[in-house]
């Protein structure tokens, strides 16, 4: 579809929620409702690392590709299986010099801007495509001597764009950027103090001739970014690499059980002719059939939290009280806190829940220190305590299963990792929407783990299930889906070999894993 085409969505008064978007016609499962290039976007000044964003694929926080962002929130994201199919790249940090500032792809051997020495690009094509966004920034970074944090750079890019195009960059943009919600007056004291510090740093950084803005107006822009910024991932959902502002997307309201999902399409700059290049853009996709007139919604937070915890996060970050059906009726809260089928006493469940909380704190400490053997030891102890007490849908059990599976994969203990991944996925199936991208990513991880464990039948089945989900959430052209298509083809060939000659298959697999 044409980038910026808004024929499938229309602006309407959503009552107590303010403005919203609704379906202008009936929409099919997986349909791209609209795509939108960023009004402004920047890479993070630093990226997730083992000490910053954990194992990245904490499956209680798996991420579909884009999510609401605020400068204060962490950057825990889901990862995806790399072609090497181990967790080493997930546990290792992404360096700031390995993300293109134009297309936001994660790559090695990028070219550095010779002027500011901060921006990096895939090649001359990406650098040229980004020059209009970067040229004012380039001068400001040179003047300051170093690049400030991402929210300061994004605020500057927003203002530079507004000076150039006013607040509306195209005919399809439904609202001016400076009319978006900002909630500065609702900030907590600590957040307001941080905002003021950012404004002060911004004034040192800002350079636009004689064009200056008041402190209140700059604060207004920072408030808009805090409430409306969307986190952007690299091309395979491995890591959060930046944040952008998408005015039409900002009009899509929240629901904990949404009918849409958002992904980042990194565009295509590889064609010889620049006329065939496509922009970096977000895509809003339908998770199921949506009738004409129904409000379009996305989730600003991960569903795998108790309704009260989701409401608390939404209130703190976005300053509204969530009254969606899943929060109002506490749907699936019982599963997320459930005891095992053996019906342990309430006191026993409470005791093990407290133990699990304490264990996860110790696990986090060991993870930050890079002591993965200790992480596994703590996971085993916790899982032993949880056995026959907490259900596999219990959030604390899911967190431990996720971490154990991740670290075991990292250590190439694939058989054990596959067992934990299987239990984790079965828990997710009972909690997530069947077309949820988080579920698809989790099933993909489990499929790859089973594949590496030599369990080719289960691995191929899981990879096919993940492919069906991600075709809805990401579409056939996304890098993740293309990776999955390759995995699906490869596991299908291996499955045929396995059925024809199990011994020959085992020999081939063992040889492959040694490399």
Secondary structure, DSSP 8 states (H G I E B T S, - for coil): --TT--TTEEEEE-GGG-EEEEESS-B-TT-EEEEEE-SEEEE-SS---TTTTTTS--TTS---SEEE--TTS---------TT-SSHHHHS---GGGB-TTT--B-SS-EE-TTTS--EESSHHHHHHHHHHHHHHHHHHHHHSS---HHHHHHHHHHHHHHHHTT--STT--S-GGGS---GGG--HHHHHHHHHHHHHHHHH---TT----HHHHHHHHHHHHHH-EEEE-TTSSSEEEEEE-TTGGGSEE-TT-SEEEEEE--B--SSSGGG-B--EEEEEESS-B-TT-B-EE-SS-SSS-HHHHHHHHHHHH------HHHHTTTTHHHHT-B-TT---HHHHHHHHHHHHHHHHHHHHHHHTT-HHHHHHHHHHHHHHHTTTB-TTSHHHHHHHHHHHHHHHHTT-HHHHHHHHHHHHHHHHHHS-TT-HHHHHHHHHHHHHHHHTT-HHHHHHHHHHHHHHHHHHT-TTSHHHHHHHHHHHHHHHHHHHHHH-HHHHHHHHHHHHT-
